C-alpha cells in the first residue's frame, strides 16, 4: 500500500471486500463501486444526486466529506433516510477522508 492510498471495506449482499484506491483514480465513490463490483441499476443519474440508486451506509468518513451538499439531503429524504451515515455514493469524492471507511451498499 502506497503512502497516498485509500483503503475501503465494502459489504454488498453479505460479501465483504477490501478495495484500495488513491485520490484522483475515480471522480467519486459511486464510480469506484460500479467499476469494482459491477452493480446493476446503480448510479442511474450519472452522479447528479437525484435518482437515489447509489445509496450506501458509510462509517469512518472524516473531514469535509462528511458534509451533505447539493441535491443529496433532498434525495435521501424522499426515500425516508435522515441518518448521518446514509449517503449517496455519487456525492462523496475519492479523497483521504475515506481512508479506513466501512461501506455497506443498501438495496
Secondary structure as the mmCIF struct_conf table of DSSP 4:
data_model
#
loop_
_struct_conf.conf_type_id
_struct_conf.id
_struct_conf.beg_label_comp_id
_struct_conf.beg_label_asym_id
_struct_conf.beg_label_seq_id
_struct_conf.end_label_comp_id
_struct_conf.end_label_asym_id
_struct_conf.end_label_seq_id
TURN_TY1_P TURN_TY1_P1 UNK A 3 UNK A 4
STRN STRN1 UNK A 5 UNK A 12
TURN_TY1_P TURN_TY1_P2 UNK A 13 UNK A 14
STRN STRN2 UNK A 15 UNK A 22
TURN_TY1_P TURN_TY1_P3 UNK A 23 UNK A 24
BEND BEND1 UNK A 25 UNK A 27
STRN STRN3 UNK A 28 UNK A 28
HELX_RH_AL_P HELX_RH_AL_P1 UNK A 29 UNK A 37
TURN_TY1_P TURN_TY1_P4 UNK A 40 UNK A 41
BEND BEND2 UNK A 43 UNK A 43
TURN_TY1_P TURN_TY1_P5 UNK A 44 UNK A 45
BEND BEND3 UNK A 46 UNK A 49
BEND BEND4 UNK A 51 UNK A 51
TURN_TY1_P TURN_TY1_P6 UNK A 53 UNK A 54
STRN STRN4 UNK A 55 UNK A 59
BEND BEND5 UNK A 60 UNK A 60
HELX_RH_3T_P HELX_RH_3T_P1 UNK A 63 UNK A 66
TURN_TY1_P TURN_TY1_P7 UNK A 70 UNK A 71
HELX_RH_AL_P HELX_RH_AL_P2 UNK A 72 UNK A 78
TURN_TY1_P TURN_TY1_P8 UNK A 79 UNK A 80
TURN_TY1_P TURN_TY1_P9 UNK A 84 UNK A 85
STRN STRN5 UNK A 86 UNK A 88
HELX_RH_3T_P HELX_RH_3T_P2 UNK A 89 UNK A 91
BEND BEND6 UNK A 92 UNK A 92
STRN STRN6 UNK A 93 UNK A 93
BEND BEND7 UNK A 95 UNK A 95
HELX_RH_3T_P HELX_RH_3T_P3 UNK A 96 UNK A 98
TURN_TY1_P TURN_TY1_P10 UNK A 99 UNK A 100
STRN STRN7 UNK A 102 UNK A 105
#
